[in-house]
Amino acid sequence: MASPVPHDEEAPLVADALPPQAPKNYTKDVHILSWAFLLIFLAYGAAQNLQSTLNTEQNLGTTSLGILYLSFTFFSMVSSLMVRLLGSNNALVIGTTGYWIFVAANLKPSWYTMVPASLYLGFSASIIWVAQGTYLTSIARDHARDYNLHEGAVIGDFNGTFWAMYALHQFVGNLLTFALLKNGKDGSTSGTTLLFIVFLCVMTLGTVQMCFLSKRSGNSKGESELSDAGVGVYSSLRSLSKSLSSALSDVRMLLVIPLIAYSSLQQAFAWSEFTKYVVTPVLGVSGVGIAMAVYGAFDGICSLAAGRLTSGLPSITSIVSVGAFVQAIVFIFLLLDLRIAGGLPGTLILLFMAALLGIGDGVLNTQLNALLGMIFKHDTEGAFAQLKIWQSASIAIVFFLGPHISFQTLLVIMLASLCLSYGCFLFLTLKVAKESPSTTSE
């Protein structure tokens, strides 16, 4: 009788018989991230839209938003370092706390509550947005590699899904605002208190959901590099300084900065000046909710469609062109100073303009993030930090200058900024097409 085969000799045979493990599908993380941001920002976005109409004493609302985005600008200069040290997952969770505190401050709005909350939110926002861009780009690249897919198409698809869900925060949050404020007097204390309490509960759910994201052990350059014991704070700061300076010395970044700045100017215009000078006089404070809900709905639909259509630089160029054109229509119409009547015709005109502004925002959100992910592959954190630095600085300018310049002057600035940024963008596409043909492939 043959001697039995020892157990330790059988083990390799069993191991060899196991099927290879299937690559991970990262679309689940995209959906978790998207839902978490939707829950957090439906509350914050609606609260932000109401600042210029609710907290009007000494321009508390618009001034606090200006302080917020000024703080956002400052902290964005070190946000990439913070995200590398914390890791994308931890930065995403910590970043939600600032939004919760800001909404809570609106329960008792004053200079002593709103200003500190705005300053802290600037820090929180800087790390959550760099972490979002880094995390989403990282999982998109891993998904493309594991499934042998076109990287640019996957980055565009993931960004389209995320920004479509994110854009719905304007739709859902402002519908909630409209529902809770419509039966009472505009801006009544009881109605707004209930509204902000509901917002806090929703934001808490979003924070909890953020904890279920898959842990990332590396980013575009390797998050693990900065978590190693041998890497100190000094070398991290030196790496950060080099990253920011190299980005600013890159002609491609210099050409995309005007479009980044404009993307924020048009957002601040929609959130503050459009609601204050165009919507409120015709529909009242509660009407801000329904107008911005339409804005958010078209923003979300356009984000999803633009993401699905993105596959390379030619498609990005075409999509951005459409977005620039529809927003130019709004600015030109408002510059003509045509009087918008009340009733159904006036309401439909306002909602149509809100829809056009939402379409343009959806285009710029998806295409800017996809563009940076495609072009700056070797320094994703630095690129997204630059995105937030210039975006937050531009928004701060609108909130600080808005109360001190006429609406017509602001419209001229918006239209001029659109033309300048679009021209720089077209020059960028020609430059990238010549230097890196692979980036432009469809």
N, C-alpha and C positions, 0 to 999 in steps of 0.2 A: 504493500500500500504506500502511495506517495505521501510524503510528509506534508502537512498543511502549510500553506503560505503564511508567513508571519503577518500580523496585523499592520505593522508599520510599512510593509512592502505593498499592501493593498491600497493604502491611502492615496498615493500618487495617481493610481488608476481611476479612483473615484473622482479625484479633483479634475483630472483631464477630461472626464465625461461631462462635467458641468458646462452648460451653454454659456457663451460669452455674455457679460452683462450689457444690457441695452443702454445706449447713451441717454443721459438725463434730458427730459423735455423742460426747457426753461420757460415755456409759455405760462405755466402755473404761477411762477414768480412775477411775471409781467402783470397778470390779473390781480394778484394780491397787492402789489405795489400800487396799481391803478385804483383799486377800490379804497385803499387806505388814504391816498391823496384826495380822492373824491370826497370821502367823509370829512376829512380835516378842512379842506378848502371850500366845501359848500358853506360851511359856517363862517370861515374867515372872509371869503370873498364877498358874501352878502353883508357882513359887518363892515367891510371896507367900503362897499358901495354906498353905505348909509352915513359915512363919516361927514361928508360935506353938507348933508341935509339935516342930520340929527344934532351933532355937536358943533353948533354954529357960534357959540359964545366966544368971542375973540379968536375966531377961526381955529378952535381947538382941534376939530376933526382933521382938517387939511394940514395943520401944522404938525400934529402928531404923526400923520402919515409921512410928511416930509422928513421928520426926525427918524422915523422908522427906516426909510430907504437910504438916508444918509448913514445911519448906523450899519445898514446892510452893505453899503458900498465899502465902508471901512473894514468890516470884518471879512468881506469877501477876499481881501488881500491876503488873509492868512487861512482862509477856509479850506484850501486844498491840503495844507499841512494838518489841520485839525482832522480832516476826513481820513488822511493817511494814518494818523496816530490812533484815532478811534476805531477805524474800520468803517466801511460803508453802512453796515447794519446798525451799529451803535449810533452813528451820526444821524441816521434816519429817525431813530426812536427819540434821541435827545432833541432833535430839531423840532419835533412836534410840540414840545413844552411851551415854546415861545408863543405859538398861535393860541394855545389854551389860555395862557395868562393875558394875552391881548384882548381876547373876547371877554374874559372875566372882568377886565378893567372897565369895559363898557357898561357893566352893571352899576357902577358908580363913577361916571366919567368926570374927571377933573385933571388939572395939570399935575397933581400929585400921583395919580394912578396911570394916566395915559402915557405920560412921557417916559417913566421907568419901564413900563410894559413895551413901549415902542422901541426903546434902546435894546432891551433883551431880545425882542423879536428879530431885530436886525442881525444879532448873532445867530440865533436859531435858524433863521431863514437862510443865512449864508451857508451853513453846513448841510442843511437838509437838501438844498438844491444842487450843490456840488456832489453830494452823496447820491442823489437821484440820477444825475447824468452819468456818473461813474458806474453805478450799479447796473443801470439799464444797458449801457454800452458794453459793459463787461459780459453780462449774460447773453447779449446778442452775439458777440464774437464767439463765445463758447458754443452757443447753439449752432451757429453757422459752421464752425469747425467740426463739431461732433456729427452733424448731419450732412456735411459736404455741400453746404448751400452758399450762395453768393452773399458775402458779408454785407455789402451795401444794401442789398434788398432786405436782409434780416434786420439790420439797424433801422431802416426806414419803416418796416412793418411793426417792429416793437415800439418805436416812437409814435407811430400812428395810433396804435392801440392805447398806449398810455395817455397821449394828449387828447384823444377822443373822450376817454373816461374822465380825465382831469377837467376838460372843458365843460362837461356836464355839471360841474359844481356851480357854475353860474346859473344854469337852468334850474336845478333842484333847489339850491339855496335861495334863489330869488323868488321862486314859486312859493317856498315856505314863508319868506318874508311877506309876500303879497297876501297869503292866506291868513297870517296872524295879525296883520296890520289893517286889513281892508275894512273890518267891521268897527274899528275904533277911530278916534281922532288921530290924524297923521302925527306920528312922533309921540303919542301918549306914553306915559311912564309905564303903565301896567302892560301895554302891548309889547313894548321893547324889552321889558324885563323878562317876560315869558319867552320872547324870541331868543334872547341871549342864553337863557337857561337851557332851552332845547338845543341850541348850538353847542353848548359845552358837553352835553350828553353825547351828541353825535361825534364830536371830536375825540372823546374818550374811546369810543368804539374804533375809530380810525387808528389811534395810537396802539391799541391792543392788537389790531390786525397786522400792524407793521412788524410785530414780534414774530410772526409766522413766516417771514421771508427766509429762504435758504441762506445759510451763512456763506459769505464769500471769503475765500482764503487768499485771493489775489485780485489785483486790478490790472489796468493796462500796463503798468510797470511793475506790478507785484506789490500788493499791500503788505505781504509778509516781509518785504525788505525793510520796512520801517518798524516792524514789530520785533525784529531781531535784537538781541541784547547788545550787539556790538554797534548799533546805530543810535546816536545820541541826539538830543534836541538841537545842539549846535549844527551838526551835519544836516539835520532835517531843515533847519532854517536856511542854511546855505543852499540846499537843494531847491527850496521854495523860491528863494531870491533868483536863482539861476533860471528856474522854470518861468517865472513871471517876466523877467527881463528878456529871455529868449523869445517868449511869445510876442512881446511888444516890438522886438526887432525883426519879427517875421512879417514880411510884406503881406502875406495872406491874411494874417490876423488884423493888420492895420486896415485892410480893405473890407473886412467883414465887420469891424467895429461900428461903422455908421449904421449898418442894418440892425445890429444888436441894439444900438441906442434907439433907433426908430421903433423897434419892436416894443420897447418899454414906453416910449412916448405915446404910442397909440393906445396901449393898455391903460396908462394913467388918464389919458383923455377920455376913454370910454367909462372908466370907473368913477371919475370925479367931475370933469367939466361937462361932458355930454349929459350925465344924469342931472347935474345942477342947473345948467343953462338951457337945455333942450327938452328933457323929459319932465322934470318937476313942474315947470310953469304950465304944462298942458295936462299932465296926468296926476300931479301931486306926489307926495312921498311914497305912498303905497304903489303908485304906478311905476316907480323905479324898479320894483321887484319884477313886474311883468315884462318891462322892456329889457332888463338884463337877463331874464329867463330866456327870451327870444335870442338875445346875444349869445348866451351860453349854448343853446340848442344848436344853432348854426355853427358855432365854434367847434362843438363836439363832432358834428356830422362832417364838417370840412376837415378836421384833424384826422379822422378815420380814413376818409377818402384820399387825402394827401399822402398819408403814410402808406396806404396800399399801392399808390401810383409811383412812389419813390423807388428808384432803382439805380440812380447814378446822377451825376452832375447835370446832364441835359434835362432830366425830368425835374430836378430841383429848380432849375432856371425857369422852366415853363410854369411850374406851380407858383413860384414866388411872383412871377409877372402877373398872373391872374389876381393874386391877393393884393398886390400894389395897385392895380387898376381899380378894383372895387372900392378900396378905401379912398382913393383919389376922388371918386364920384361923390362920396359923402362930404369930404372937405370942400369941394367946389360948390356943392348944393348949399351948404351952410354959409359959405362965403358970399353967395348971392343974396343972403339975408332975406330969403323968401319967408313970409309970415306963415307959420303953421297954425291952421285953425283947430278949434276944439272939435269934439265929436268923433264919429267913426273915421272920416277921411284923415283928420289929423293924427289919430291914433295909428292908422295903418301906415302913414308916412313915417312916423317915429319908429314903428316896429320894423319897417323895411330898412331904415338906416341902421338900426341896431343889428339886424341880420347881416348887413354888408360889413359892419365893423367886426362882427364875430367871424365871418368868413376870412377876413384878412388876418385876424389874430390866430385862427387855427392854422393857416398856411405858415405864418412866421414861426410859430412854436415848433411845429413838426420839422420844418425844413432847416431851421437854424441848428437844432439839436442833431439832426441827421448829418448836416454839412460838417459840423465840428467833429462828430464821431468818425467821419470818413477821412477828413483831411489831417487831423491831428491825432494820429494813431499812437504816437509814442509818448504823449503827455496829455492823457484824457482829463486828469484832474485840473491841470493848469489851464486847459482850454475852457473847461466849464467854469472855472473860477473867473476867468476873463469875461465870460458871458454874463455872469451875475454881477461882477463889478460894474460893467458898463450899463447893464439893464437897471440896476438899483440906483445908480447915479442919475440916470435919465429920468426915472420916475420921481426921484426926490426933487429934481429941478421943476417938474410940472407942479408938484404939490406946494412948493415954496413960492413959485412965481405966479401960479394961477390966481390967487386973490389980488395980485398987484398989477396985472395987465388985463387988457380987454379981451373978451372972447374972440373978437375978430382978429386981433393980433396973434392970439394963440393959434387960430386956424391957419394964418399965413405961415407961422413957424412950422406947423405940422406938415403942410403941403411942401414947403421948401425942404424939410428934412426927408420926406418921402422921396422926392426927386434926387437929392444928393445920395442917399443911401442906396437907392436902386441903381444909380449910375456906377457907384463903387462896386456893387455886387456884380454887375455885368462885366466890369473890368476884371474882377476876381475870377469869374468863370472862364474867361479867355486865358488868363494866366495859368490857372490850374490845368486846363485842357492841354496847353502846350507842354507843361512841365511833367505832368503825370497822367498819361492817357488811360491808365488802368482805372483811375478814380472816376473817369467820365463814362466808363463802359456801362451799358444798360444790361 
